[in-house]
Amino acid sequence: MKSNRKGGWQVDAKASDSRSLTCVSVCILAIVGFVTEQSASARERLSFNQDIRPILAAHCFHCHGPDEAESGLRLDQQDGVQDAFGEAKLADNLAWQRIHSKDPDEKMPPPAPGNELKQEELQLLEKWIEQGAEYQAHWSFVQPQRPRVSIAASGLKIRNPIDVFVSQKLVAKKMKSQPDASREQLIRRLSLDLIGLPPTPEEVDAFVEDLGQDAYERVVDRLLGSKHFGERLAVPWLDAARYADTNGFSIDDHRDMWLWREWVINALNQNMPYDQFLTEQLAGDLLPNATDQQRLATGFLRNSMNTHEGGTLPEEYRVIYIADKINTVSTVFMGLTMRCAQCHSHKYDPITQKDYYRFFAFFDTAHEPGSGAANGNTAPVLRMDGVLTGQEEYKADVHARIATLRRYQLHPPELIQPRMTWEHNLQGENPKEIAEALATPVAARTDSQWKQINQEFGKTTPLMDRHVSTINREIKVLEKDLEAKQASVMVMKEKGPR
């Protein structure tokens, strides 16, 4: 998909290759109560997924679900639901008869403390049966349909489709809309929403004084064209993809994944079509004549935690890394959690253990060692020559990162309070240099004095030395990148069936 930023999303379909998934769906937010031509009737009809499936999951799946299918009946599948509830006449409906049976051997669900259907649940089941007991597939596997918005006569201001949704909820709750935001408030909201930064005083003044009819649209266009737009939009994606420039296990060594982060930001700023954005991150290395940028995109799949601890069983951790990829891909692209199916068929979502390991096979053909590299990137690695050549902004970022690390090395936040306590309780004589450093007011101490103090404090806790050595390793990696005018990133590479 791609956004034209005026007409919404358009499909730009392209065939993808091997590791690309055949059943990938986008996780979308469901906004309740849309005023659409569909929703008027939908409000009168019950939704199987929203109203009925939770009842069956709570009371029926234990005996008639993926783990147990007593009498061959599974109520987590369409055929089973239709067999049990398909008759619209309550008097002839098999499930309804069993629900209201007086015979404890026939009554469903079986009589047990806490397992009785509540009155509101019975009412929902009754209404749903009378409406035809319509079954719905899991929402993640249903292609979303764009509804046509109808402008409802609500008496409220309707200036765009979003106002329709808001006004419908206001009317339902018998609430009034707030007065229009001031222009100062409006540009602040816009700026924070689109680029994550407040507007400058000059930008606020310019917008307040601009009385043109398209003043708002021009501010939106300016913010969408800002490089910070991609940075702001990338934040939730980086979080979902578990992006980090450290390995994450107990030996939390440095690694470089920032080139992939920059790829995401640039893709968003360039308005890359969604299917391309998805395909290149999942299988960019498998595309015909893959470019370095397409291979770089597969860093998405290398954000897993990584370890090189002594005693690590490489094959065990290789499988752990694949499981992490499955969990991330299913959550990010499908809005589902597949983790449960690693050990058993999913109890609530239509995913079997067999499905899980079919999914597993997509990533099992990749080359990725289970034991990671120390203080750097684990193969396969893409080296980008000249990335820092002429890229003053990138070089400035690296220098700024090194400066931040040096400050963090002198004043580790988690050790500041223990160090203050140690200094306060310090007794006895100290070496001359330490005594002079401690006698110097805190605000006037030099970096050299702080290093001396940290070395002395480090004798009382191993955390200080560990912290200093870890930061030193990261600084050396960054300085090496600057010297080589090269940066690297972990990527995917196909190995073939195992």
One Martini backbone bead per residue (centre of mass of N, CA, C, O) as a GRO file, in nm:
protein
  498
    1MET     BB    1   0.100   0.033   0.013
    2LYS     BB    2  -0.002   0.379  -0.034
    3SER     BB    3   0.040   0.723   0.031
    4ASN     BB    4  -0.107   1.035  -0.088
    5ARG     BB    5  -0.213   1.226   0.155
    6LYS     BB    6  -0.530   1.239   0.037
    7GLY     BB    7  -0.658   0.939  -0.071
    8GLY     BB    8  -0.497   0.738   0.077
    9TRP     BB    9  -0.481   0.405   0.027
   10GLN     BB   10  -0.286   0.206  -0.200
   11VAL     BB   11  -0.241  -0.055  -0.413
   12ASP     BB   12   0.099  -0.219  -0.458
   13ALA     BB   13   0.141  -0.496  -0.612
   14LYS     BB   14   0.385  -0.758  -0.533
   15ALA     BB   15   0.587  -1.005  -0.572
   16SER     BB   16   0.714  -1.242  -0.356
   17ASP     BB   17   0.935  -1.439  -0.175
   18SER     BB   18   0.996  -1.703   0.008
   19ARG     BB   19   0.987  -1.554   0.309
   20SER     BB   20   0.739  -1.460   0.220
   21LEU     BB   21   0.413  -1.430   0.314
   22THR     BB   22   0.087  -1.553   0.242
   23CYS     BB   23  -0.038  -1.457   0.545
   24VAL     BB   24  -0.051  -1.115   0.561
   25SER     BB   25  -0.160  -0.885   0.809
   26VAL     BB   26  -0.291  -0.593   0.925
   27CYS     BB   27  -0.282  -0.406   1.210
   28ILE     BB   28  -0.582  -0.265   1.323
   29LEU     BB   29  -0.786  -0.020   1.437
   30ALA     BB   30  -1.087  -0.033   1.613
   31ILE     BB   31  -1.362   0.174   1.554
   32VAL     BB   32  -1.623   0.250   1.741
   33GLY     BB   33  -1.908   0.378   1.582
   34PHE     BB   34  -1.947   0.416   1.296
   35VAL     BB   35  -2.078   0.629   1.042
   36THR     BB   36  -2.231   0.403   0.836
   37GLU     BB   37  -2.394   0.202   0.619
   38GLN     BB   38  -2.316  -0.051   0.794
   39SER     BB   39  -2.353   0.031   1.106
   40ALA     BB   40  -2.658   0.041   1.142
   41SER     BB   41  -2.689  -0.274   1.122
   42ALA     BB   42  -2.453  -0.365   1.307
   43ARG     BB   43  -2.583  -0.265   1.575
   44GLU     BB   44  -2.816  -0.491   1.552
   45ARG     BB   45  -2.586  -0.687   1.519
   46LEU     BB   46  -2.400  -0.942   1.604
   47SER     BB   47  -2.072  -1.036   1.697
   48PHE     BB   48  -1.886  -1.304   1.713
   49ASN     BB   49  -1.608  -1.191   1.805
   50GLN     BB   50  -1.723  -0.985   2.025
   51ASP     BB   51  -1.978  -1.159   2.167
   52ILE     BB   52  -1.930  -1.491   2.139
   53ARG     BB   53  -1.642  -1.604   2.157
   54PRO     BB   54  -1.591  -1.537   2.461
   55ILE     BB   55  -1.800  -1.738   2.566
   56LEU     BB   56  -1.682  -1.997   2.443
   57ALA     BB   57  -1.398  -1.969   2.565
   58ALA     BB   58  -1.493  -1.976   2.870
   59HIS     BB   59  -1.710  -2.248   2.846
   60CYS     BB   60  -1.605  -2.456   2.583
   61PHE     BB   61  -1.297  -2.501   2.495
   62HIS     BB   62  -1.204  -2.713   2.700
   63CYS     BB   63  -1.387  -2.945   2.535
   64HIS     BB   64  -1.428  -2.763   2.237
   65GLY     BB   65  -1.123  -2.748   2.128
   66PRO     BB   66  -0.792  -2.787   2.042
   67ASP     BB   67  -0.739  -3.009   2.273
   68GLU     BB   68  -1.051  -3.068   2.284
   69ALA     BB   69  -1.309  -3.299   2.113
   70GLU     BB   70  -1.583  -3.372   2.212
   71SER     BB   71  -1.763  -3.556   1.993
   72GLY     BB   72  -1.610  -3.385   1.758
   73LEU     BB   73  -1.637  -3.091   1.889
   74ARG     BB   74  -1.564  -2.757   1.754
   75LEU     BB   75  -1.596  -2.407   1.865
   76ASP     BB   76  -1.332  -2.285   1.693
   77GLN     BB   77  -1.506  -2.372   1.441
   78GLN     BB   78  -1.730  -2.342   1.194
   79ASP     BB   79  -1.859  -2.625   1.176
   80GLY     BB   80  -1.924  -2.654   1.479
   81VAL     BB   81  -2.102  -2.404   1.509
   82GLN     BB   82  -2.315  -2.481   1.294
   83ASP     BB   83  -2.402  -2.754   1.416
   84ALA     BB   84  -2.495  -2.630   1.699
   85PHE     BB   85  -2.627  -2.317   1.596
   86GLY     BB   86  -2.773  -2.308   1.302
   87GLU     BB   87  -3.053  -2.307   1.420
   88ALA     BB   88  -3.289  -2.048   1.443
   89LYS     BB   89  -3.470  -2.222   1.610
   90LEU     BB   90  -3.476  -2.274   1.937
   91ALA     BB   91  -3.640  -2.547   1.952
   92ASP     BB   92  -3.414  -2.677   1.728
   93ASN     BB   93  -3.164  -2.607   1.892
   94LEU     BB   94  -2.916  -2.789   2.020
   95ALA     BB   95  -2.758  -2.599   2.206
   96TRP     BB   96  -3.002  -2.468   2.348
   97GLN     BB   97  -3.107  -2.728   2.473
   98ARG     BB   98  -2.849  -2.791   2.642
   99ILE     BB   99  -2.844  -2.526   2.806
  100HIS     BB  100  -3.166  -2.595   2.916
  101SER     BB  101  -3.118  -2.845   3.055
  102LYS     BB  102  -3.205  -3.060   3.338
  103ASP     BB  103  -2.986  -3.254   3.262
  104PRO     BB  104  -2.669  -3.295   3.387
  105ASP     BB  105  -2.565  -3.481   3.137
  106GLU     BB  106  -2.659  -3.249   2.909
  107LYS     BB  107  -2.566  -2.998   3.014
  108MET     BB  108  -2.465  -2.671   2.879
  109PRO     BB  109  -2.252  -2.634   3.060
  110PRO     BB  110  -2.133  -2.804   3.296
  111PRO     BB  111  -2.194  -2.827   3.612
  112ALA     BB  112  -2.018  -2.555   3.778
  113PRO     BB  113  -1.841  -2.357   3.951
  114GLY     BB  114  -1.832  -2.066   3.747
  115ASN     BB  115  -1.985  -2.200   3.464
  116GLU     BB  116  -2.217  -2.023   3.440
  117LEU     BB  117  -2.440  -1.864   3.263
  118LYS     BB  118  -2.522  -1.560   3.212
  119GLN     BB  119  -2.783  -1.366   3.134
  120GLU     BB  120  -2.634  -1.193   2.917
  121GLU     BB  121  -2.524  -1.440   2.762
  122LEU     BB  122  -2.797  -1.565   2.688
  123GLN     BB  123  -2.902  -1.322   2.528
  124LEU     BB  124  -2.683  -1.324   2.312
  125LEU     BB  125  -2.728  -1.610   2.207
  126GLU     BB  126  -3.024  -1.576   2.128
  127LYS     BB  127  -2.990  -1.345   1.926
  128TRP     BB  128  -2.781  -1.483   1.742
  129ILE     BB  129  -2.955  -1.722   1.656
  130GLU     BB  130  -3.194  -1.551   1.538
  131GLN     BB  131  -2.979  -1.416   1.324
  132GLY     BB  132  -2.810  -1.704   1.228
  133ALA     BB  133  -2.529  -1.767   1.342
  134GLU     BB  134  -2.287  -1.595   1.258
  135TYR     BB  135  -1.976  -1.640   1.130
  136GLN     BB  136  -1.627  -1.550   1.213
  137ALA     BB  137  -1.339  -1.487   1.130
  138HIS     BB  138  -1.052  -1.394   1.204
  139TRP     BB  139  -0.965  -1.069   1.178
  140SER     BB  140  -0.664  -1.114   1.064
  141PHE     BB  141  -0.803  -1.281   0.795
  142VAL     BB  142  -0.956  -1.017   0.717
  143GLN     BB  143  -1.031  -0.805   0.485
  144PRO     BB  144  -1.034  -0.484   0.482
  145GLN     BB  145  -1.300  -0.242   0.469
  146ARG     BB  146  -1.389   0.050   0.329
  147PRO     BB  147  -1.595   0.272   0.442
  148ARG     BB  148  -1.874   0.468   0.391
  149VAL     BB  149  -1.929   0.792   0.469
  150SER     BB  150  -2.185   0.943   0.656
  151ILE     BB  151  -2.354   1.237   0.698
  152ALA     BB  152  -2.473   1.321   0.992
  153ALA     BB  153  -2.748   1.463   1.166
  154SER     BB  154  -2.619   1.622   1.467
  155GLY     BB  155  -2.543   1.945   1.491
  156LEU     BB  156  -2.251   1.919   1.417
  157LYS     BB  157  -1.945   1.967   1.314
  158ILE     BB  158  -1.860   1.887   0.963
  159ARG     BB  159  -1.527   1.865   0.800
  160ASN     BB  160  -1.469   1.553   0.837
  161PRO     BB  161  -1.464   1.216   0.886
  162ILE     BB  162  -1.376   1.229   1.185
  163ASP     BB  163  -1.619   1.396   1.286
  164VAL     BB  164  -1.824   1.170   1.256
  165PHE     BB  165  -1.718   0.982   1.476
  166VAL     BB  166  -1.722   1.184   1.708
  167SER     BB  167  -2.024   1.269   1.694
  168GLN     BB  168  -2.148   0.991   1.748
  169LYS     BB  169  -2.036   0.969   2.040
  170LEU     BB  170  -2.153   1.228   2.153
  171VAL     BB  171  -2.449   1.161   2.107
  172ALA     BB  172  -2.455   0.892   2.269
  173LYS     BB  173  -2.343   1.066   2.540
  174LYS     BB  174  -2.457   1.354   2.555
  175MET     BB  175  -2.241   1.547   2.419
  176LYS     BB  176  -2.025   1.817   2.376
  177SER     BB  177  -1.833   2.005   2.204
  178GLN     BB  178  -1.559   2.168   2.187
  179PRO     BB  179  -1.402   2.422   2.128
  180ASP     BB  180  -1.202   2.553   1.929
  181ALA     BB  181  -0.891   2.564   1.876
  182SER     BB  182  -0.634   2.734   1.889
  183ARG     BB  183  -0.370   2.811   1.694
  184GLU     BB  184  -0.161   2.739   1.904
  185GLN     BB  185  -0.272   2.456   1.967
  186LEU     BB  186  -0.277   2.338   1.681
  187ILE     BB  187   0.031   2.351   1.613
  188ARG     BB  188   0.122   2.186   1.852
  189ARG     BB  189  -0.027   1.926   1.787
  190LEU     BB  190   0.085   1.882   1.508
  191SER     BB  191   0.387   1.872   1.577
  192LEU     BB  192   0.379   1.642   1.786
  193ASP     BB  193   0.240   1.429   1.602
  194LEU     BB  194   0.443   1.445   1.338
  195ILE     BB  195   0.752   1.513   1.491
  196GLY     BB  196   0.779   1.537   1.821
  197LEU     BB  197   0.779   1.861   1.815
  198PRO     BB  198   0.778   2.170   1.894
  199PRO     BB  199   0.717   2.470   1.809
  200THR     BB  200   0.829   2.755   1.726
  201PRO     BB  201   0.771   3.078   1.782
  202GLU     BB  202   0.779   3.151   1.479
  203GLU     BB  203   0.570   2.938   1.384
  204VAL     BB  204   0.338   3.038   1.552
  205ASP     BB  205   0.321   3.328   1.446
  206ALA     BB  206   0.280   3.256   1.146
  207PHE     BB  207   0.009   3.102   1.187
  208VAL     BB  208  -0.156   3.323   1.329
  209GLU     BB  209  -0.111   3.535   1.079
  210ASP     BB  210  -0.234   3.318   0.889
  211LEU     BB  211  -0.546   3.368   0.694
  212GLY     BB  212  -0.547   3.148   0.511
  213GLN     BB  213  -0.730   2.876   0.402
  214ASP     BB  214  -0.437   2.696   0.371
  215ALA     BB  215  -0.267   2.705   0.636
  216TYR     BB  216  -0.298   2.424   0.753
  217GLU     BB  217  -0.203   2.257   0.505
  218ARG     BB  218   0.085   2.382   0.498
  219VAL     BB  219   0.175   2.275   0.770
  220VAL     BB  220   0.138   1.980   0.709
  221ASP     BB  221   0.331   1.967   0.466
  222ARG     BB  222   0.582   2.060   0.618
  223LEU     BB  223   0.586   1.826   0.826
  224LEU     BB  224   0.589   1.590   0.617
  225GLY     BB  225   0.874   1.708   0.496
  226SER     BB  226   1.014   1.632   0.740
  227LYS     BB  227   1.258   1.437   0.882
  228HIS     BB  228   1.097   1.402   1.159
  229PHE     BB  229   0.864   1.232   1.062
  230GLY     BB  230   1.014   0.960   1.039
  231GLU     BB  231   1.107   0.953   1.333
  232ARG     BB  232   0.828   0.953   1.464
  233LEU     BB  233   0.710   0.704   1.303
  234ALA     BB  234   0.941   0.496   1.393
  235VAL     BB  235   0.916   0.438   1.695
  236PRO     BB  236   0.697   0.207   1.707
  237TRP     BB  237   0.852   0.023   1.511
  238LEU     BB  238   1.112  -0.014   1.674
  239ASP     BB  239   0.973  -0.135   1.918
  240ALA     BB  240   0.836  -0.380   1.775
  241ALA     BB  241   1.133  -0.474   1.656
  242ARG     BB  242   1.350  -0.455   1.893
  243TYR     BB  243   1.544  -0.222   1.890
  244ALA     BB  244   1.913  -0.241   1.922
  245ASP     BB  245   2.269  -0.164   2.027
  246THR     BB  246   2.230  -0.430   2.196
  247ASN     BB  247   2.204  -0.768   2.300
  248GLY     BB  248   2.040  -0.811   2.611
  249PHE     BB  249   2.197  -0.979   2.776
  250SER     BB  250   2.412  -1.000   3.033
  251ILE     BB  251   2.600  -0.949   2.787
  252ASP     BB  252   2.564  -0.611   2.689
  253ASP     BB  253   2.673  -0.566   2.409
  254HIS     BB  254   2.776  -0.419   2.137
  255ARG     BB  255   2.594  -0.302   1.845
  256ASP     BB  256   2.499  -0.251   1.493
  257MET     BB  257   2.158  -0.104   1.389
  258TRP     BB  258   2.132   0.194   1.276
  259LEU     BB  259   2.102   0.150   0.970
  260TRP     BB  260   1.816   0.035   0.989
  261ARG     BB  261   1.688   0.278   1.118
  262GLU     BB  262   1.746   0.465   0.874
  263TRP     BB  263   1.580   0.304   0.673
  264VAL     BB  264   1.307   0.353   0.804
  265ILE     BB  265   1.306   0.660   0.796
  266ASN     BB  266   1.341   0.687   0.487
  267ALA     BB  267   1.093   0.522   0.402
  268LEU     BB  268   0.887   0.715   0.534
  269ASN     BB  269   0.980   0.980   0.391
  270GLN     BB  270   0.931   0.833   0.095
  271ASN     BB  271   0.664   0.670   0.093
  272MET     BB  272   0.663   0.373   0.106
  273PRO     BB  273   0.520   0.110   0.018
  274TYR     BB  274   0.399  -0.129   0.221
  275ASP     BB  275   0.475  -0.390   0.063
  276GLN     BB  276   0.772  -0.308   0.040
  277PHE     BB  277   0.833  -0.266   0.340
  278LEU     BB  278   0.773  -0.563   0.409
  279THR     BB  279   0.940  -0.733   0.205
  280GLU     BB  280   1.228  -0.618   0.266
  281GLN     BB  281   1.231  -0.707   0.570
  282LEU     BB  282   1.169  -1.020   0.517
  283ALA     BB  283   1.313  -1.051   0.186
  284GLY     BB  284   1.542  -0.872   0.046
  285ASP     BB  285   1.766  -1.099  -0.015
  286LEU     BB  286   1.553  -1.263  -0.225
  287LEU     BB  287   1.565  -1.070  -0.432
  288PRO     BB  288   1.627  -0.983  -0.734
  289ASN     BB  289   1.906  -0.822  -0.731
  290ALA     BB  290   1.987  -0.726  -0.460
  291THR     BB  291   2.031  -0.464  -0.274
  292ASP     BB  292   2.169  -0.313  -0.010
  293GLN     BB  293   1.900  -0.189   0.089
  294GLN     BB  294   1.742  -0.460   0.092
  295ARG     BB  295   1.933  -0.604   0.287
  296LEU     BB  296   1.918  -0.397   0.515
  297ALA     BB  297   1.613  -0.441   0.586
  298THR     BB  298   1.668  -0.731   0.733
  299GLY     BB  299   1.738  -0.620   1.017
  300PHE     BB  300   1.464  -0.672   1.143
  301LEU     BB  301   1.550  -0.993   1.197
  302ARG     BB  302   1.823  -0.893   1.390
  303ASN     BB  303   1.694  -0.783   1.680
  304SER     BB  304   1.768  -0.994   1.847
  305MET     BB  305   1.882  -1.136   2.092
  306ASN     BB  306   2.230  -1.187   2.205
  307THR     BB  307   2.490  -1.444   2.259
  308HIS     BB  308   2.840  -1.533   2.423
  309GLU     BB  309   2.833  -1.718   2.642
  310GLY     BB  310   2.952  -1.940   2.834
  311GLY     BB  311   2.794  -2.248   2.743
  312THR     BB  312   2.666  -2.207   2.489
  313LEU     BB  313   2.413  -2.339   2.280
  314PRO     BB  314   2.384  -2.272   1.960
  315GLU     BB  315   2.123  -2.428   1.874
  316GLU     BB  316   1.939  -2.325   2.095
  317TYR     BB  317   1.970  -2.016   2.017
  318ARG     BB  318   1.880  -2.032   1.729
  319VAL     BB  319   1.588  -2.110   1.803
  320ILE     BB  320   1.530  -1.863   1.978
  321TYR     BB  321   1.558  -1.656   1.749
  322ILE     BB  322   1.327  -1.764   1.576
  323ALA     BB  323   1.103  -1.730   1.784
  324ASP     BB  324   1.134  -1.422   1.792
  325LYS     BB  325   1.056  -1.373   1.499
  326ILE     BB  326   0.774  -1.490   1.511
  327ASN     BB  327   0.661  -1.303   1.730
  328THR     BB  328   0.714  -1.039   1.576
  329VAL     BB  329   0.575  -1.087   1.302
  330SER     BB  330   0.291  -1.155   1.413
  331THR     BB  331   0.249  -0.888   1.567
  332VAL     BB  332   0.317  -0.668   1.350
  333PHE     BB  333   0.148  -0.798   1.089
  334MET     BB  334  -0.115  -0.962   1.252
  335GLY     BB  335  -0.196  -0.918   1.560
  336LEU     BB  336  -0.045  -1.172   1.688
  337THR     BB  337   0.005  -1.450   1.912
  338MET     BB  338   0.231  -1.744   1.872
  339ARG     BB  339   0.377  -1.856   2.125
  340CYS     BB  340   0.186  -2.085   2.228
  341ALA     BB  341   0.232  -2.276   1.962
  342GLN     BB  342   0.510  -2.396   2.043
  343CYS     BB  343   0.351  -2.615   2.249
  344HIS     BB  344   0.051  -2.544   2.144
  345SER     BB  345  -0.240  -2.503   2.051
  346HIS     BB  346  -0.435  -2.250   2.021
  347LYS     BB  347  -0.709  -2.148   2.219
  348TYR     BB  348  -0.815  -1.866   2.053
  349ASP     BB  349  -0.655  -1.900   1.798
  350PRO     BB  350  -0.617  -2.016   1.453
  351ILE     BB  351  -0.348  -2.187   1.584
  352THR     BB  352  -0.128  -2.430   1.533
  353GLN     BB  353   0.150  -2.608   1.586
  354LYS     BB  354   0.190  -2.666   1.287
  355ASP     BB  355   0.184  -2.374   1.193
  356TYR     BB  356   0.429  -2.278   1.351
  357TYR     BB  357   0.642  -2.474   1.204
  358ARG     BB  358   0.591  -2.360   0.929
  359PHE     BB  359   0.685  -2.078   1.002
  360PHE     BB  360   0.967  -2.160   1.100
  361ALA     BB  361   1.078  -2.250   0.813
  362PHE     BB  362   1.132  -1.968   0.693
  363PHE     BB  363   1.392  -1.920   0.908
  364ASP     BB  364   1.563  -2.197   0.901
  365THR     BB  365   1.728  -2.115   0.620
  366ALA     BB  366   1.906  -1.933   0.772
  367HIS     BB  367   2.199  -1.757   0.844
  368GLU     BB  368   2.256  -1.814   1.204
  369PRO     BB  369   2.422  -1.803   1.475
  370GLY     BB  370   2.397  -1.881   1.819
  371SER     BB  371   2.677  -1.746   1.856
  372GLY     BB  372   2.801  -1.454   1.930
  373ALA     BB  373   2.967  -1.173   1.908
  374ALA     BB  374   3.215  -0.981   2.044
  375ASN     BB  375   3.182  -0.655   2.025
  376GLY     BB  376   2.958  -0.698   1.785
  377ASN     BB  377   2.876  -0.832   1.488
  378THR     BB  378   2.682  -1.090   1.362
  379ALA     BB  379   2.668  -1.309   1.145
  380PRO     BB  380   2.549  -1.162   0.896
  381VAL     BB  381   2.717  -0.886   0.722
  382LEU     BB  382   2.683  -0.541   0.632
  383ARG     BB  383   2.902  -0.338   0.450
  384MET     BB  384   2.929   0.026   0.446
  385ASP     BB  385   3.088   0.203   0.237
  386GLY     BB  386   3.102   0.547   0.291
  387VAL     BB  387   2.880   0.637   0.494
  388LEU     BB  388   3.075   0.866   0.642
  389THR     BB  389   3.133   0.997   0.378
  390GLY     BB  390   3.016   1.321   0.382
  391GLN     BB  391   2.846   1.256   0.656
  392GLU     BB  392   2.817   1.485   0.883
  393GLU     BB  393   2.572   1.397   1.044
  394TYR     BB  394   2.665   1.115   1.117
  395LYS     BB  395   2.932   1.195   1.247
  396ALA     BB  396   2.802   1.371   1.463
  397ASP     BB  397   2.643   1.142   1.594
  398VAL     BB  398   2.887   0.972   1.677
  399HIS     BB  399   3.026   1.186   1.848
  400ALA     BB  400   2.785   1.225   2.039
  401ARG     BB  401   2.780   0.936   2.141
  402ILE     BB  402   3.061   0.935   2.265
  403ALA     BB  403   3.013   1.168   2.462
  404THR     BB  404   2.781   1.032   2.613
  405LEU     BB  405   2.942   0.783   2.707
  406ARG     BB  406   3.150   0.937   2.875
  407ARG     BB  407   2.948   1.055   3.073
  408TYR     BB  408   2.823   0.783   3.157
  409GLN     BB  409   3.092   0.668   3.267
  410LEU     BB  410   3.123   0.882   3.499
  411HIS     BB  411   2.775   0.883   3.535
  412PRO     BB  412   2.609   0.636   3.639
  413PRO     BB  413   2.288   0.635   3.733
  414GLU     BB  414   2.288   0.358   3.911
  415LEU     BB  415   2.568   0.481   4.083
  416ILE     BB  416   2.537   0.759   4.217
  417GLN     BB  417   2.417   0.696   4.496
  418PRO     BB  418   2.630   0.490   4.595
  419ARG     BB  419   2.866   0.692   4.565
  420MET     BB  420   2.765   0.900   4.769
  421THR     BB  421   2.757   0.707   5.010
  422TRP     BB  422   3.053   0.629   5.004
  423GLU     BB  423   3.167   0.917   5.040
  424HIS     BB  424   3.021   0.983   5.310
  425ASN     BB  425   3.152   0.707   5.459
  426LEU     BB  426   3.434   0.786   5.436
  427GLN     BB  427   3.738   0.655   5.579
  428GLY     BB  428   4.032   0.761   5.623
  429GLU     BB  429   4.295   0.729   5.428
  430ASN     BB  430   4.414   0.868   5.118
  431PRO     BB  431   4.529   0.918   4.846
  432LYS     BB  432   4.623   1.215   4.730
  433GLU     BB  433   4.446   1.225   4.469
  434ILE     BB  434   4.181   1.142   4.608
  435ALA     BB  435   4.170   1.361   4.823
  436GLU     BB  436   4.161   1.599   4.623
  437ALA     BB  437   3.906   1.513   4.472
  438LEU     BB  438   3.716   1.506   4.727
  439ALA     BB  439   3.777   1.814   4.805
  440THR     BB  440   3.637   1.882   4.559
  441PRO     BB  441   3.390   2.016   4.430
  442VAL     BB  442   3.168   1.868   4.236
  443ALA     BB  443   3.140   2.098   4.009
  444ALA     BB  444   3.482   2.111   3.986
  445ARG     BB  445   3.538   1.848   3.873
  446THR     BB  446   3.723   1.654   3.687
  447ASP     BB  447   3.753   1.392   3.483
  448SER     BB  448   4.005   1.281   3.624
  449GLN     BB  449   3.882   1.276   3.909
  450TRP     BB  450   3.645   1.088   3.846
  451LYS     BB  451   3.818   0.846   3.768
  452GLN     BB  452   3.954   0.813   4.044
  453ILE     BB  453   3.695   0.774   4.206
  454ASN     BB  454   3.587   0.529   4.047
  455GLN     BB  455   3.824   0.342   4.108
  456GLU     BB  456   3.781   0.341   4.415
  457PHE     BB  457   3.480   0.259   4.412
  458GLY     BB  458   3.529  -0.012   4.247
  459LYS     BB  459   3.640  -0.174   4.503
  460THR     BB  460   3.324  -0.210   4.618
  461THR     BB  461   3.226  -0.270   4.306
  462PRO     BB  462   3.180  -0.449   4.008
  463LEU     BB  463   2.993  -0.253   3.843
  464MET     BB  464   3.197  -0.036   3.761
  465ASP     BB  465   3.390  -0.200   3.584
  466ARG     BB  466   3.174  -0.313   3.395
  467HIS     BB  467   3.077  -0.042   3.293
  468VAL     BB  468   3.343   0.069   3.178
  469SER     BB  469   3.410  -0.167   2.982
  470THR     BB  470   3.153  -0.155   2.812
  471ILE     BB  471   3.188   0.137   2.711
  472ASN     BB  472   3.466   0.105   2.584
  473ARG     BB  473   3.381  -0.090   2.362
  474GLU     BB  474   3.182   0.100   2.220
  475ILE     BB  475   3.379   0.327   2.156
  476LYS     BB  476   3.573   0.159   1.980
  477VAL     BB  477   3.370   0.091   1.760
  478LEU     BB  478   3.306   0.384   1.674
  479GLU     BB  479   3.601   0.468   1.611
  480LYS     BB  480   3.640   0.255   1.392
  481ASP     BB  481   3.425   0.361   1.200
  482LEU     BB  482   3.552   0.639   1.155
  483GLU     BB  483   3.826   0.539   1.046
  484ALA     BB  484   3.689   0.349   0.809
  485LYS     BB  485   3.433   0.471   0.685
  486GLN     BB  486   3.243   0.249   0.830
  487ALA     BB  487   2.953   0.034   0.837
  488SER     BB  488   2.745  -0.201   1.018
  489VAL     BB  489   2.503  -0.480   0.969
  490MET     BB  490   2.264  -0.697   1.045
  491VAL     BB  491   2.160  -0.975   0.839
  492MET     BB  492   2.023  -1.166   0.591
  493LYS     BB  493   2.093  -1.522   0.495
  494GLU     BB  494   2.083  -1.777   0.285
  495LYS     BB  495   2.126  -2.145   0.323
  496GLY     BB  496   1.900  -2.353   0.351
  497PRO     BB  497   1.812  -2.648   0.404
  498ARG     BB  498   1.847  -2.877   0.695
   0.00000   0.00000   0.00000
